[in-house]
Amino acid sequence: MKKLIACVLLLFFAIGIVFRHSPAQVVYVPRPVFCPTLSNAPCSQIPAYIGPDPRLGGSNDYPGLIGFPPTTPNEDVETPFDNMAWQMFVALNWAASATKQPAAIGLTTRGQRVWQQYRKVSDLFGNSTVRGQCPSALALPVISIGSDGQGNPQPNNEEYLQASTNQPLIDINGNWTLFERRVNDVEAQYLQAPNGDSSQTLTTLAGQQAFLQNPQNVVKFTASDATPIGKPGSIEIKTAWRILDRSRGDDPSRFYTQEAMLAVPGDLVQGGSKICATVTLGLVGMHIIQRNPVDKKHPALLPEWIWATFEHVDNAPLAELPCSVNSSCTGINKDTCGQAAPVTGTRYSYYDQNANTFGTNIRPQSTAPNIADYFWNSKPPYAQGATTPGSAKPQATRCFSIYPTTEKLNRQWRAELAKYKTPLQNYMLIGTQWGASVFVHDIDFNLLRNGVPAMLSNITLETYIQMYTVSDPKKGGPGSCIGCHSGANLSVGTKPLSDFSFLPGLVDPKTARSKVNTAK
């Protein structure tokens, strides 16, 4: 009898071990890698590539987000990309004057960040026809809105219309969100002289025509080295800023900020007088993309850039019933993702908890004669009077939840950055996308399959198209970085593809927006 009891107890013990170690029971926490050199603190080294990723060795499977979550690093295909994204974000937001200094200095020293020394797109493609000329005795950086002189914004300088829809995003204070684009020297050199030939520059119409005279020429931006501590490749950055106002309740200490001269030409301003205003800008969104190489060790990773996007944690709440790749999503091709689930006590930049409306991600409607025109009020709030009642505040809401492993990694990175008392602790990685065809073990899911993760949008830059896809999964859609940019092309000839970059389209400002415009 004692032997029988002992055997039964042993059986129950063994069953307990099996259950404790089954995939559904193991709690896996991805490990942060704070620096490409593997030091134990954040650093100013811009990573050129992902670290070791065994799952990419011969598979494009994406465990963790579809099916069972990963239980070991060898099963976690996404975290190496997310660590690279965080490394880029921190290194690019390092003080440009302190890149040789440790994190305690580099993350807290005031002044320009590394990315703010990169070239503006207007330096490469030329300025808009008309800009507000605003001399500044303080030599402040200038946020210059451009126009054609006839009341139509142009895209060659900074913008207040989202590239994807030609529509603006209005913040909680009633001001336009402002957008800025820059490229690193590696990309600038390629744009100016692809194949080392400046006569074939991609920064002018004539140069693009000369480039296409050689049928062998294909746009192929300079790729990074296939090692994290190698030479970075072409990098494009797009940032979203909002004007901070202490008197309205904003807390600048929670943001990376810069003092800037806001310059708006008179033909975009109600009353006709240009705007020259010193403003405090808070960073609310940041796209970072870097051209990756062909890597035989990682055959599942296609040379289609690595796409990372960050937001401030106070931007907007998550939807009450968010979509994810772990569950079916019924909102595809819809303008809204339903009601929001705001956190009580949070002052969001793009969501008013006191508003008497349940609509979210509302497209603002212009009061101007031409629906595409949104004029500036002559003084703050700058969007006052420019939109019809009920459409001024978009009540922005995040439609897709942040992916599980990414969310766990975010908490660790933010905790590390909090040690240095840097405002970067108040930002989060929304996701990192890379080119692949997703294999899902015959699981049917209503999402794109040409990029991993399937959907990635920044609500400050793509507010109104988070849910937009197309029926053909190979072509993608605006809700996917890779899907949207896969159609980018040159502005001349038969318009060959331009390696996922829309920037060459700026040589023809009148049509540059139409290439990425999404139907209402």
C-alpha positions as CSV (number, residue, x, y, z in Angstrom):
1,M,0.0,0.0,0.0
2,K,2.8,2.4,0.9
3,K,4.5,1.6,-2.5
4,L,1.2,2.4,-4.3
5,I,0.8,5.7,-2.4
6,A,4.4,6.6,-3.2
7,C,3.9,5.8,-6.9
8,V,0.8,8.0,-7.1
9,L,2.6,10.9,-5.4
10,L,5.5,10.5,-7.8
11,L,3.1,10.5,-10.7
12,F,1.4,13.7,-9.5
13,F,4.9,15.3,-9.0
14,A,5.8,14.4,-12.6
15,I,2.6,15.8,-13.9
16,G,3.2,19.0,-12.0
17,I,6.6,19.3,-13.7
18,V,5.1,18.9,-17.1
19,F,2.5,21.5,-16.5
20,R,5.0,24.0,-15.0
21,H,7.2,23.6,-18.1
22,S,4.5,23.5,-20.8
23,P,4.6,26.4,-23.3
24,A,1.4,27.8,-21.8
25,Q,2.9,28.1,-18.3
26,V,6.4,29.4,-18.9
27,V,6.7,33.1,-18.6
28,Y,9.4,34.4,-20.9
29,V,10.8,37.9,-20.4
30,P,13.0,39.2,-23.3
31,R,16.4,40.6,-22.3
32,P,17.3,44.2,-23.1
33,V,20.6,44.8,-24.8
34,F,21.4,48.5,-23.9
35,C,24.3,49.0,-26.3
36,P,25.5,47.3,-29.5
37,T,28.9,46.8,-27.9
38,L,27.2,44.8,-25.2
39,S,28.1,47.2,-22.4
40,N,25.6,47.2,-19.5
41,A,24.5,50.8,-20.0
42,P,22.9,52.8,-22.9
43,C,25.5,54.2,-25.2
44,S,25.9,56.6,-28.2
45,Q,26.8,53.8,-30.6
46,I,24.3,53.7,-33.4
47,P,23.7,50.1,-34.2
48,A,24.2,49.0,-37.8
49,Y,22.3,45.7,-37.5
50,I,20.4,43.3,-35.3
51,G,22.2,41.1,-32.8
52,P,22.1,37.3,-32.9
53,D,18.7,36.0,-34.0
54,P,18.8,32.2,-34.3
55,R,15.2,31.9,-35.5
56,L,16.1,33.8,-38.6
57,G,18.7,31.3,-39.6
58,G,16.4,29.3,-41.8
59,S,12.9,30.3,-41.0
60,N,10.6,33.2,-41.3
61,D,8.2,31.9,-38.7
62,Y,7.0,34.5,-36.2
63,P,6.4,32.7,-32.9
64,G,5.3,34.8,-29.9
65,L,2.8,36.9,-31.7
66,I,0.9,34.2,-33.4
67,G,0.5,30.9,-31.6
68,F,2.4,30.1,-28.4
69,P,4.6,32.8,-27.0
70,P,8.4,32.2,-27.0
71,T,9.8,30.4,-24.0
72,T,13.5,30.9,-24.8
73,P,15.6,33.5,-26.6
74,N,16.1,31.0,-29.5
75,E,12.4,31.2,-30.1
76,D,12.1,35.0,-29.9
77,V,12.6,36.3,-33.4
78,E,11.4,39.9,-32.6
79,T,13.5,41.1,-29.6
80,P,16.8,41.5,-31.5
81,F,14.9,44.0,-33.8
82,D,13.3,45.8,-30.9
83,N,16.7,46.1,-29.1
84,M,18.2,47.6,-32.2
85,A,15.3,50.0,-32.4
86,W,15.8,51.2,-28.8
87,Q,19.6,51.4,-29.4
88,M,18.9,53.7,-32.4
89,F,16.4,55.8,-30.6
90,V,18.7,56.4,-27.6
91,A,21.9,56.9,-29.6
92,L,20.2,59.3,-32.0
93,N,18.8,61.3,-29.1
94,W,22.2,61.5,-27.4
95,A,23.6,65.0,-27.0
96,A,25.6,65.7,-30.1
97,S,28.3,67.5,-28.0
98,A,28.7,64.5,-25.7
99,T,28.9,61.4,-27.8
100,K,32.1,60.4,-26.1
101,Q,30.5,60.7,-22.7
102,P,28.7,58.1,-20.6
103,A,24.9,58.0,-20.4
104,A,24.7,60.1,-17.3
105,I,26.1,63.0,-19.3
106,G,25.1,62.2,-22.9
107,L,21.4,61.8,-22.0
108,T,21.1,64.9,-19.9
109,T,23.4,67.5,-21.5
110,R,21.3,70.2,-23.2
111,G,21.5,71.1,-26.8
112,Q,21.2,69.5,-30.2
113,R,20.8,65.7,-30.4
114,V,22.8,63.6,-32.9
115,W,19.9,63.3,-35.3
116,Q,19.4,67.1,-35.4
117,Q,22.8,67.4,-37.1
118,Y,21.6,65.3,-40.0
119,R,20.6,67.0,-43.3
120,K,17.1,68.3,-43.6
121,V,15.3,67.2,-46.8
122,S,15.1,70.8,-48.0
123,D,18.9,70.9,-48.0
124,L,18.9,68.2,-50.6
125,F,15.8,68.8,-52.6
126,G,15.4,72.6,-52.3
127,N,13.0,74.8,-50.4
128,S,9.3,75.3,-51.1
129,T,8.4,78.2,-53.3
130,V,7.5,80.5,-50.4
131,R,8.6,80.4,-46.7
132,G,8.1,82.7,-43.8
133,Q,11.4,84.7,-43.4
134,C,11.9,85.1,-39.7
135,P,15.2,86.5,-38.5
136,S,16.1,85.3,-34.9
137,A,18.6,87.1,-32.7
138,L,18.9,83.8,-30.7
139,A,19.8,81.8,-33.8
140,L,17.1,79.3,-32.9
141,P,16.4,76.2,-35.1
142,V,13.6,77.0,-37.5
143,I,10.5,75.0,-38.2
144,S,9.7,76.4,-41.6
145,I,6.3,75.7,-43.2
146,G,6.4,76.1,-47.0
147,S,3.8,77.0,-49.6
148,D,3.4,77.7,-53.3
149,G,2.4,81.4,-52.5
150,Q,-1.2,80.7,-53.3
151,G,-2.4,79.2,-50.1
152,N,-1.3,75.6,-50.8
153,P,1.2,74.0,-48.4
154,Q,4.2,72.3,-50.0
155,P,6.1,69.3,-48.7
156,N,9.8,70.2,-49.1
157,N,10.2,71.9,-45.7
158,E,8.6,71.1,-42.4
159,E,4.9,70.2,-42.6
160,Y,1.6,70.3,-40.7
161,L,-0.2,67.8,-42.9
162,Q,0.4,64.1,-42.6
163,A,2.0,62.7,-45.7
164,S,-0.4,59.7,-45.8
165,T,-3.7,61.6,-46.0
166,N,-2.9,65.3,-46.5
167,Q,-4.8,66.0,-43.2
168,P,-3.6,67.5,-40.0
169,L,-3.5,66.3,-36.4
170,I,-4.6,68.8,-33.8
171,D,-3.4,68.5,-30.2
172,I,-5.3,69.0,-26.9
173,N,-4.4,72.7,-27.0
174,G,-5.8,73.3,-30.5
175,N,-2.5,73.5,-32.3
176,W,-1.3,71.8,-35.4
177,T,1.2,68.9,-35.0
178,L,4.5,69.7,-36.9
179,F,6.5,67.2,-38.9
180,E,10.2,67.2,-39.7
181,R,12.4,64.9,-41.8
182,R,16.2,64.3,-41.9
183,V,18.6,61.9,-43.4
184,N,22.1,60.8,-42.3
185,D,25.2,61.6,-44.4
186,V,25.3,58.0,-45.8
187,E,21.9,58.5,-47.4
188,A,22.5,62.1,-48.4
189,Q,25.6,61.0,-50.3
190,Y,23.7,58.3,-52.1
191,L,20.9,60.7,-53.0
192,Q,23.3,63.3,-54.4
193,A,25.5,60.8,-56.3
194,P,24.1,57.3,-56.7
195,N,26.9,55.0,-58.0
196,G,29.3,57.9,-57.1
197,D,28.1,59.9,-60.1
198,S,26.7,63.4,-59.2
199,S,25.4,63.9,-62.8
200,Q,22.8,61.2,-61.9
201,T,21.7,62.8,-58.7
202,L,18.3,61.7,-57.4
203,T,17.7,65.2,-56.0
204,T,16.6,66.8,-59.3
205,L,14.4,65.9,-62.2
206,A,17.3,66.2,-64.6
207,G,19.4,64.0,-62.4
208,Q,16.7,61.3,-62.2
209,Q,16.4,61.4,-66.0
210,A,20.1,60.9,-66.4
211,F,20.0,58.1,-63.9
212,L,17.4,56.2,-66.0
213,Q,19.5,56.6,-69.2
214,N,21.4,53.6,-68.0
215,P,18.9,50.7,-68.0
216,Q,21.1,48.8,-65.5
217,N,20.5,51.5,-62.8
218,V,18.3,50.5,-60.0
219,V,17.7,52.6,-56.9
220,K,19.5,50.8,-54.0
221,F,20.3,52.8,-51.0
222,T,23.6,52.2,-49.1
223,A,23.1,49.3,-46.7
224,S,24.6,48.8,-43.3
225,D,27.2,46.3,-42.3
226,A,25.8,42.9,-41.2
227,T,27.0,43.4,-37.6
228,P,25.6,45.6,-34.8
229,I,28.9,47.5,-34.3
230,G,29.6,48.0,-38.0
231,K,29.0,51.0,-40.2
232,P,25.4,52.2,-40.2
233,G,23.6,52.3,-43.6
234,S,21.2,54.9,-45.0
235,I,19.0,56.3,-42.2
236,E,15.8,58.4,-42.6
237,I,14.2,60.1,-39.6
238,K,10.8,61.6,-39.4
239,T,9.7,63.4,-36.2
240,A,6.4,64.8,-34.9
241,W,6.4,67.8,-32.5
242,R,3.7,69.6,-30.7
243,I,3.7,73.1,-29.2
244,L,3.9,73.0,-25.4
245,D,2.0,75.5,-23.3
246,R,2.5,75.5,-19.5
247,S,-0.5,77.8,-19.0
248,R,-2.7,75.1,-20.5
249,G,-1.4,72.3,-18.3
250,D,1.6,71.0,-20.3
251,D,4.6,69.7,-18.4
252,P,7.7,70.2,-20.6
253,S,9.9,68.1,-18.2
254,R,8.1,65.0,-19.5
255,F,9.2,65.6,-23.1
256,Y,12.4,66.0,-25.1
257,T,12.0,69.7,-25.9
258,Q,13.6,72.3,-28.1
259,E,13.1,76.1,-28.4
260,A,12.5,76.9,-32.1
261,M,11.4,79.7,-34.4
262,L,8.1,78.8,-36.0
263,A,7.9,80.4,-39.5
264,V,4.7,80.3,-41.5
265,P,4.2,82.3,-44.8
266,G,1.3,84.8,-44.9
267,D,-0.6,83.0,-47.6
268,L,-1.3,80.2,-45.2
269,V,-2.4,82.5,-42.3
270,Q,-5.8,83.9,-41.7
271,G,-5.5,87.7,-42.3
272,G,-2.4,87.3,-44.6
273,S,0.4,88.2,-42.1
274,K,3.2,85.7,-41.7
275,I,3.8,84.0,-38.3
276,C,7.2,84.4,-36.6
277,A,6.9,82.9,-33.1
278,T,9.3,81.5,-30.6
279,V,7.8,78.2,-29.4
280,T,8.7,75.3,-27.1
281,L,8.3,72.1,-29.0
282,G,7.9,68.7,-27.4
283,L,8.8,65.5,-29.3
284,V,5.7,63.2,-29.6
285,G,6.7,60.8,-32.3
286,M,9.7,59.5,-34.2
287,H,10.1,57.2,-37.1
288,I,13.6,55.7,-37.7
289,I,14.4,53.5,-40.7
290,Q,17.8,52.0,-41.6
291,R,18.6,50.2,-44.8
292,N,19.7,46.6,-43.9
293,P,22.0,44.4,-46.0
294,V,21.4,41.0,-47.6
295,D,22.6,38.5,-45.0
296,K,23.0,34.8,-45.8
297,K,22.9,34.0,-42.1
298,H,19.5,35.5,-41.9
299,P,17.8,34.5,-45.2
300,A,14.3,35.3,-43.9
301,L,15.2,39.0,-43.5
302,L,14.7,40.8,-46.8
303,P,16.7,43.9,-47.7
304,E,13.7,46.2,-47.2
305,W,14.9,48.4,-44.4
306,I,14.3,48.0,-40.7
307,W,11.5,50.2,-39.5
308,A,11.1,51.5,-35.9
309,T,8.6,53.9,-34.5
310,F,8.4,55.6,-31.1
311,E,5.8,57.7,-29.4
312,H,5.5,59.7,-26.1
313,V,3.6,57.6,-23.6
314,D,1.0,60.4,-23.1
315,N,0.0,60.7,-26.7
316,A,-3.3,58.8,-26.7
317,P,-5.1,55.8,-25.1
318,L,-5.4,52.3,-26.5
319,A,-8.7,51.3,-28.0
320,E,-11.2,49.6,-25.7
321,L,-11.1,46.5,-28.0
322,P,-7.7,46.8,-29.7
323,C,-6.6,44.7,-32.6
324,S,-3.6,42.5,-32.4
325,V,-1.9,39.7,-34.4
326,N,-3.0,37.3,-31.7
327,S,-6.7,37.7,-32.3
328,S,-9.0,38.4,-35.2
329,C,-9.6,42.1,-36.0
330,T,-12.9,43.1,-37.4
331,G,-12.0,46.7,-38.1
332,I,-9.8,46.3,-41.1
333,N,-10.5,49.0,-43.8
334,K,-12.4,51.1,-41.2
335,D,-11.8,54.7,-40.3
336,T,-12.1,54.1,-36.6
337,C,-11.2,51.4,-34.1
338,G,-14.0,52.1,-31.7
339,Q,-14.1,53.7,-28.3
340,A,-10.9,54.4,-26.3
341,A,-10.0,53.1,-22.8
342,P,-8.2,56.1,-21.3
343,V,-6.3,55.8,-18.0
344,T,-7.8,58.0,-15.4
345,G,-5.7,61.1,-14.5
346,T,-3.6,61.0,-17.6
347,R,-3.4,64.3,-19.6
348,Y,-3.2,63.0,-23.1
349,S,-1.7,65.1,-25.9
350,Y,-4.4,64.0,-28.5
351,Y,-7.3,62.8,-26.4
352,D,-9.6,64.9,-24.2
353,Q,-11.1,62.9,-21.4
354,N,-13.7,65.5,-20.8
355,A,-15.0,65.6,-24.4
356,N,-18.6,64.7,-24.9
357,T,-18.0,62.4,-27.8
358,F,-17.3,58.7,-28.4
359,G,-15.9,59.1,-31.9
360,T,-12.2,58.4,-32.3
361,N,-9.6,59.2,-35.0
362,I,-11.9,61.7,-36.5
363,R,-10.6,63.3,-39.8
364,P,-10.8,67.0,-39.4
365,Q,-12.8,68.8,-42.0
366,S,-11.5,72.1,-43.3
367,T,-13.6,75.3,-43.3
368,A,-11.5,76.7,-46.3
369,P,-13.1,76.8,-49.8
370,N,-10.7,74.0,-50.8
371,I,-11.1,71.0,-48.5
372,A,-7.4,70.3,-48.8
373,D,-6.5,73.6,-47.3
374,Y,-6.2,74.2,-43.5
375,F,-5.3,77.8,-42.7
376,W,-3.3,79.0,-39.7
377,N,-4.8,81.2,-37.0
378,S,-2.5,84.2,-36.6
379,K,-2.0,83.4,-32.9
380,P,-2.3,80.3,-30.7
381,P,-4.2,78.1,-30.8
382,Y,-3.1,78.0,-34.4
383,A,-5.8,75.6,-35.6
384,Q,-8.6,77.8,-34.2
385,G,-11.3,78.3,-36.8
386,A,-9.7,76.1,-39.5
387,T,-11.9,73.1,-39.0
388,T,-15.7,72.6,-38.8
389,P,-17.2,72.2,-35.4
390,G,-17.0,68.6,-34.1
391,S,-13.9,67.7,-36.2
392,A,-11.2,69.8,-34.5
393,K,-10.1,67.3,-32.0
394,P,-9.5,63.8,-33.4
395,Q,-9.7,62.0,-30.0
396,A,-6.7,59.9,-31.3
397,T,-6.7,56.3,-30.2
398,R,-4.3,53.5,-30.8
399,C,-6.0,50.7,-32.8
400,F,-3.4,48.0,-32.4
401,S,-2.0,46.8,-29.1
402,I,1.8,46.8,-28.7
403,Y,3.1,43.3,-29.3
404,P,3.7,41.2,-26.2
405,T,7.5,40.8,-26.2
406,T,7.9,44.5,-27.3
407,E,5.8,45.6,-24.3
408,K,7.9,43.6,-21.9
409,L,11.1,45.0,-23.4
410,N,9.7,48.6,-23.2
411,R,9.3,48.4,-19.5
412,Q,12.9,47.4,-19.0
413,W,14.3,50.1,-21.3
414,R,12.2,52.8,-19.7
415,A,13.3,51.7,-16.2
416,E,16.9,51.8,-17.3
417,L,16.5,55.3,-18.8
418,A,14.7,56.5,-15.6
419,K,18.0,56.0,-13.7
420,Y,19.5,58.9,-15.7
421,K,16.5,61.2,-15.2
422,T,16.2,61.7,-18.9
423,P,12.8,62.5,-20.5
424,L,13.5,59.6,-22.9
425,Q,12.1,57.4,-20.1
426,N,8.7,58.8,-21.2
427,Y,8.8,57.3,-24.7
428,M,7.8,53.8,-25.9
429,L,8.6,51.6,-28.9
430,I,5.4,51.0,-30.7
431,G,7.1,48.3,-32.9
432,T,9.9,47.3,-35.2
433,Q,8.9,46.0,-38.7
434,W,11.1,44.1,-41.1
435,G,10.6,42.6,-44.5
436,A,9.5,39.0,-44.6
437,S,6.7,36.8,-45.6
438,V,5.0,35.6,-42.4
439,F,4.5,31.9,-41.9
440,V,1.8,31.1,-39.4
441,H,1.3,27.4,-39.2
442,D,-1.8,27.5,-41.4
443,I,-3.5,29.9,-38.9
444,D,-5.8,32.3,-40.8
445,F,-5.6,35.9,-39.7
446,N,-6.9,39.0,-41.2
447,L,-3.7,41.0,-41.5
448,L,-1.0,41.7,-44.0
449,R,1.7,39.1,-44.6
450,N,4.5,41.1,-46.3
451,G,6.1,42.5,-43.2
452,V,6.7,41.4,-39.6
453,P,4.8,42.5,-37.5
454,A,2.0,42.8,-40.0
455,M,0.8,46.2,-39.0
456,L,2.7,49.2,-37.6
457,S,1.5,52.8,-37.4
458,N,2.4,55.8,-35.4
459,I,-0.7,57.7,-34.3
460,T,1.1,61.1,-34.6
461,L,2.1,60.4,-38.2
462,E,-0.6,58.1,-39.5
463,T,-3.5,58.9,-37.2
464,Y,-6.3,58.1,-39.7
465,I,-5.0,55.0,-41.5
466,Q,-4.0,52.7,-38.8
467,M,-6.7,50.2,-39.9
468,Y,-6.2,50.5,-43.7
469,T,-5.0,47.5,-45.7
470,V,-5.7,46.2,-49.2
471,S,-7.0,42.8,-50.2
472,D,-3.8,41.7,-51.8
473,P,-1.4,40.7,-48.9
474,K,1.6,41.0,-51.2
475,K,1.0,44.7,-51.8
476,G,0.3,45.8,-48.3
477,G,-1.4,49.0,-47.3
478,P,-0.9,52.2,-45.3
479,G,-1.3,50.4,-42.0
480,S,2.0,48.8,-42.7
481,C,5.3,50.7,-43.2
482,I,6.6,48.2,-45.7
483,G,3.3,47.8,-47.4
484,C,2.9,51.6,-47.9
485,H,6.5,52.3,-48.9
486,S,6.7,49.4,-51.3
487,G,5.1,51.6,-54.0
488,A,7.6,54.5,-53.6
489,N,9.1,55.5,-57.0
490,L,11.0,58.1,-58.9
491,S,9.3,61.1,-60.5
492,V,10.4,60.5,-64.1
493,G,10.2,58.0,-66.9
494,T,8.2,54.9,-66.2
495,K,8.6,55.7,-62.5
496,P,10.8,52.8,-61.3
497,L,10.7,51.9,-57.7
498,S,12.9,54.0,-55.4
499,D,13.8,51.3,-52.8
500,F,11.0,52.1,-50.3
501,S,11.8,55.8,-50.0
502,F,9.4,58.5,-50.9
503,L,12.0,61.2,-50.7
504,P,13.1,61.2,-54.4
505,G,9.5,62.3,-55.1
506,L,10.2,65.7,-53.6
507,V,11.9,66.7,-56.8
508,D,8.3,67.3,-58.1
509,P,6.5,68.8,-55.1
510,K,3.1,69.1,-56.9
511,T,2.8,65.3,-57.2
512,A,4.9,64.2,-54.1
513,R,1.8,64.0,-51.9
514,S,-0.4,62.1,-54.3
515,K,1.9,59.1,-54.2
516,V,1.1,58.4,-50.7
517,N,-2.4,59.9,-50.5
518,T,-5.1,57.6,-49.1
519,A,-8.7,57.9,-50.3
520,K,-11.2,59.3,-47.8
